[in-house]
Amino acid sequence: MARLLIEGGHRLCGEVEISGAKNAALPIMVAAALAEGESVLERVPPTTDTLIMARILRELGVTVAFLPEGACAIDGTRLRHHRAPYSLVRRMRASFYVAGLLLARLGRAQVPLPGGCALGSRPVDFHMRGFERLGARVTVEHGYMVARTGGRLQGRPIYVERASLGTTVNLMLAAVLAEGTTVLENAAREPEVSDLATFLNRMGAQVEGAGTDQIRITGVDRLRPARHRIIPDRVEAGTFLLAAAITQGEVVLHGVNPDHLRAPLRKLEEAGAQVTAEGPHQLRLVMEGRPQALEIETAPYPGFPTDLQQPFVSLLSLARGTSVIRETIFDRFRYVDELRRMGARIRVEGQQALVEGVERLTGAPVEATDLRGGAALILAGLAAQGVTEVQGMEHVDRGYHRLEAKLNRLGARTRRLDPDRPSPNHSPVVLLES
Ligand code: EPU
C-alpha cells in the first residue's frame, strides 16, 4: 500500500501541464474497439484505470498498445470474446462500458455487475434498461449481466434517467452500429460525452447533439479506425487550481479548456481567487489570504462537478465563515472523518456538509478510501502545519498520473513511500521526518 508524506505549509507556484481526461479516455478506448483496424488515441493518461481498461479489452481479443508520448493504439479486428473477466471489471465501474461494445459488435455480452464502491451503491440498472429498449434480452445470472440480441440492436428513443453519464456513454456505444435511429433524451452533457461523439463521428458514426440533452444517433453498418486527441482533464485541472488556492500560491495551467471548468472557476473567484484565462488553453490562478465561505450544490454538467466537491471542501475547511455543501450525485462524504482528524470542523447531515472554516489544519496520518477523497486529503496536507501521511495512494493513482511529481515541481514537499516501488535517490524532496 503506497503512502504519501506531505510537509505542509509551502506555497505552490509555477506552471503545470494538464493530462488527458481519464473519464474521456475510458469510453473512447472502448469506442476504438468498435472498428476493425488501428485507431490511435493521443493524450491517454496512463492512470491505473486506463491501464485496467487496456487489460480488459485485451482479454476480449482487442489489440491495445501504449505508444511513446502518451498515445494508445487500439485495434478491434480480433474482438471475439463476449465475456468480460470479473477479476478486472470489479476493480473499475467504467469497465461496464464494454457491454455496449460487445452488444454492438458481437450481439451478446456477459459483463459482471460492478457492485457498490466507496461512493455508495452504484447500480447499472439504467444501462441495462437502455439495452433492453434497444432490443436486447437482458438477465442477471451469477453476478453477470447476460445480454443478447437476435441480430442488430434496434434504434429507439430512450429517456436517460438522472442524465447519467455512464448510461449515455454505454447507449451511444451500443447505438452507433444499431439499425435505425436512437434518440437519447435527458442525455448527459458532460464534455467527456462530446469528446466521445467527436471520436465516433471521426470513425464514421452519425451522432448529433452531444453536449445538449438530446443526442441523436443514426446507426451505420460499420465504423473505420480514426485518430483522436483526448480532451484535457477538467478534474485534474481543478485539483491543481485548488492546490494553488489552498496554499495561497500562484499557478499557470497549460493544456486546459477553461470552458469545461466554468462552475468551479466561478466558485474559486467567489472564494477570493483571481482567475485569468491567458489564451484558449491556459489559466492562471492567484490566491492571497484565506478563502471566503461558499455555498455549493453538485449537479450534472454544466453544474458544479461532484468530482471536485471533496477537494473544494478541503479549501473551505480553511475559509472565513461557514460553507454549505450539498452533494446530490453520490454518497461522497466519507473522507470528512479524515479531514476532521486534521482539525477541520465539518458536520455532515445527510447529503449536506456544514464546513466551519478554521485558521489552520495540522498534519496527521489519514487514509484515502476513494480517488477524489484522496486528492482532498493531499490538498489539506499541502496547507496543514507539519507532516501529513496519506495512506491508500492506490485510489489516487486510479485517476491522477504522478500527482505528487507535478505538485513537487510547483514547490510542494511530498514523498511517496511505496513498498513495491522504492523511490529513486534523486527524489527532489527533502526528507520530511524520520
Ligand atoms: N445511477 C443509477 N443507475 C445507473 C446509473 C447511474 O442509479 O444505472 C445513479 C448513480 O448512482 C448516481 C447518478 O445516477 O447517483 C449519476 O451517475 P452517473 O451514471 O452519471 O455516474 P457514472 O457514469 O457512474 C461518472 C464518472 C464519475 C463522476 C460521475 C458524475 C466515469 C468513469 N465516472 O460516473 O467519476 O463522478 O460520472 O459526474 O466517467 C471519478 O472520476 O472519480 C468519478 C467517480
Residues whose N, C-alpha, C, O or C-beta is under 5 A from the ligand:
A	BS01	EPU	N23 A94 S121 R122 P123 V124 D125 F126 H127 R162 A163 S164 L165 G166 T167 T306 D307 I329 F330 L371 R372
